[in-house]
Amino acid sequence: MHVDNKFWETFSDEKWQHLVEQYLLEISSNAGKEYTPENNKWGLIVTEFRFSSRPELQWKFILLAISLATTDRQLGDIAAGQIEHLLGWHGEEYIDIIEQEAEANPKIAKALTGVLKYMMSDQVWARVQKLQRQAEHKI
């Protein structure tokens, strides 16, 4: 399924809320289960979203998802998917914003501990690692 970039631009706040809630519910429901396309419908939609939306919308999704996340598993999925992608593709644009948000938001700081380098530049990755060390001292 390929969705045109403009599709995501039409989402109302209610649609964003629904997407994030379903995505987080699916993460919790799949704990301990083997991955299948049938039990990962929302995860597949979110993956398509990452590759077909503007980084500003990805950041909006990340902030909403982290605000609604209630488990470490959910934060880990957000880190490994959404945050790694945003920083891998748009790290130079977003690392300052993420540093500021991590300072003010302990849930984002905690989520960052689950981020791997992916496609980040060495400079962005070094800054993420610094945030990870800082967050680990607070946990």
C-alpha positions in Angstrom: 0.0 0.0 0.0 1.4 3.4 -1.0 -0.3 6.5 0.3 0.4 9.8 -1.3 2.0 12.4 1.0 -1.1 14.6 0.8 -3.3 11.9 2.4 -1.7 12.5 5.8 -2.3 16.3 5.5 -6.0 15.7 5.6 -6.0 14.1 9.0 -8.1 15.8 11.7 -7.0 15.7 15.3 -9.5 12.9 15.9 -8.0 10.8 13.1 -4.5 11.4 14.6 -5.7 10.4 18.0 -7.4 7.2 16.6 -4.3 6.2 14.6 -2.0 6.6 17.6 -4.4 4.8 20.0 -4.9 1.8 17.6 -1.1 1.6 17.0 -0.3 1.6 20.8 -3.1 -0.9 21.5 -1.7 -3.2 18.8 1.8 -3.0 20.4 0.4 -4.0 23.7 -1.9 -6.7 22.3 1.0 -8.3 20.4 3.3 -8.7 23.3 5.0 -12.1 23.1 3.3 -12.9 19.8 5.0 -13.7 16.5 4.8 -10.9 14.0 2.2 -11.4 11.2 0.6 -8.9 8.8 -2.7 -9.8 10.4 -1.7 -8.8 13.9 0.3 -5.8 12.8 -2.2 -3.8 10.7 -1.7 -0.5 12.5 2.1 -1.0 12.6 2.1 -1.4 8.8 0.0 1.8 8.4 2.4 3.7 10.7 5.4 2.3 8.7 3.8 3.6 5.5 3.2 6.9 7.2 6.9 7.2 8.1 7.9 6.9 4.5 5.2 9.0 2.9 4.7 12.0 5.2 6.5 15.2 5.9 8.9 15.2 8.9 6.7 17.8 10.7 3.8 15.2 10.7 6.2 12.5 11.9 7.2 14.7 14.8 3.5 15.4 15.6 2.9 11.7 15.6 5.9 11.0 17.9 4.8 13.6 20.4 1.2 12.3 20.5 2.3 8.7 20.7 4.7 9.3 23.5 2.1 11.3 25.4 -0.3 8.4 25.2 2.2 5.6 25.7 1.7 3.7 29.0 4.3 1.0 28.7 8.0 0.6 28.1 7.2 -1.7 25.2 5.2 1.1 23.5 8.0 3.6 24.1 10.5 1.1 22.7 8.5 0.7 19.6 8.1 4.4 19.1 11.9 4.7 19.5 12.8 1.9 17.2 10.4 3.0 14.5 9.4 6.6 14.5 12.3 8.3 16.3 15.0 6.3 14.5 13.4 7.1 11.2 13.0 10.8 11.9 16.6 11.1 13.0 17.9 8.9 10.3 16.3 10.9 7.5 15.9 14.3 9.1 18.4 14.3 12.0 20.1 17.6 11.3 16.7 19.3 11.2 15.3 17.7 14.4 18.1 16.9 16.8 17.9 20.4 18.4 14.2 20.0 18.9 14.5 16.5 20.3 17.2 17.7 22.7 15.0 20.4 24.0 12.0 18.1 24.3 14.0 15.4 26.0 15.1 17.9 28.6 11.5 18.9 29.3 9.8 15.5 28.8 11.0 12.5 30.7 9.0 10.1 28.5 10.8 11.3 25.4 14.1 11.0 27.2 13.3 7.5 28.2 12.2 6.5 24.7 15.5 7.8 23.4 17.3 5.1 25.3 15.8 2.6 22.8 17.1 4.3 19.7 19.8 2.8 17.6 22.0 4.6 15.0 20.0 3.5 11.9 20.9 6.1 9.2 21.9 8.9 11.5 25.0 10.9 10.8 27.8 10.4 13.2 27.2 13.9 14.6 23.5 13.3 15.2 24.2 9.9 16.7 26.8 11.3 19.1 24.2 13.8 20.4 21.6 11.0 20.7 24.1 8.9 22.7 24.6 11.9 25.0 20.9 12.1 25.6 20.8 8.4 26.2 23.5 8.6 28.9 21.7 11.5 30.5 18.3 9.7 30.5 19.9 6.5 31.9 21.1 8.5 34.9 17.5 9.7 35.5 15.8 6.3 35.2 
